[in-house]
Amino acid sequence: MSDDHIEERFNRIFFERIPPAIAHGFTDEQIAAVRTAFAGERWDGHRFDFRGTLPLPGGRWYYVLVAGPDRRGAKRRRKTRRAPLRRAFGFALSAFVFLWFAVLLGYVFLPKGFFAGP
């Protein structure tokens, strides 16, 4: 993504989310400070980005499923390394969620008699 594209996107999003009367009151120095504060925040770099909302009883729920290569530096990856027990728990939890999601998709998309016995 080019720097020009990032600059355009920042200006568009920033000025859409702030009331016009307030947005035009910012000085160039203040806008530069906000831009610097949020410079590391990029949400569009995932190869797989699946987002949406589900209408459920009690309100709508927002879900996000993102995946992509780990682009963190080696120093940061070492800093976030987990203990073996914690890593095993994370793997087991991920496997459980994946299997639950697969069963849910199967239940929704497979024919109704598929899960019934003979």
N, C-alpha and C positions, 0 to 999 in steps of 0.2 A: 504494500500500500504506500503510495507516494506521500511525501510530506504535504503537498498541496491538497491532496484528497483529505488527509487528516485535519488540516486547517479548516477546509470548507465544512467538514462534518462537525467539528467542534463548534464553529460559529453557528451553524444551523441548529444543532441540538441545544446549545447554551441559550441562544436567544429565543427558541421556542418555549423553553421551560421557565423562563423568567418573564414576569409582566413587562410589557414594553416601557412603561414609565420608569421602572427601576433599571431595566437593562440599558437604557440610553444614559442613565446617570453614572455608569461605571467609567472610570478613566482607563486609558490604555494600560497604565501600570497595574491597575486592579485586575483587568482581564488577563494580562500576562501572568499575574500571580495565580489566578484560578487555573489557567491553562497549565502552568507548571505543577500545581498541586495534583492535577488529574492526568498528567502526561503518561504515567505508567498504567493507567486504567484502559485496557483494550478488551472489549468483549466480542470482537468479531473475528478472532483468530482461530476458531475451532473448525476442523474439517467436518465434523458432524455436530450440528446444532439444531436440536429439536425442542421447540418451546410451544406452550399453549396453555389453555385453561380448560378445566373440567367443571361442568355444572354439577355440583353434588348437593345433597340435602344440607342446609345450613349455610350455603354460599358457594361461591366459585373458588376453585383451587388452581393455583398457578404451578406448572411443572416445567422442569428444564432437564434435558439430557444432552450433555455436551461431551465430546471426546476429541482428542487430537494429540499430536506429539508433545512431549515435555520439552519445552524450550528454555527451562531455567538453567542458569549457570551451574557448573560443578560445585562451587562453594555453597550455593543455596540448597542444592540437592543433598549435600552431606549434612547440612544443618537440619534438614527435615527428615533424615533417616530415622526409621522407627525401630524399637526394640523387637526381637523375634516374636514374642508373645503377642504384642500389639499388631504386628504385621499379619500373623496367622489369624487373629480375630478379624482384621480388616478383610482379608481374603475370604474367610468364611461368610462374613456378612455380605460381601459383594456377590459371592456365589448364590447365597440365599435370595437376594433381591433379583438377580438375573433369572434364576429358576422360577421365582414367583411371577415375574413379568412374562416369561415364556409361557407358563401355564395360563395366565390371564389372557394372553393373546390367543392361545389355542382355544380356550373356552369361548372367546368372542368370535373368532373367525372360522373354527371348524364346525362341521355339521352337528346338529343337536344330539344325534344318536351316537356320536363318535366315542364319548366317554362311558356310555352305558355298556354293561356286560352282555355276554351272549344270550 
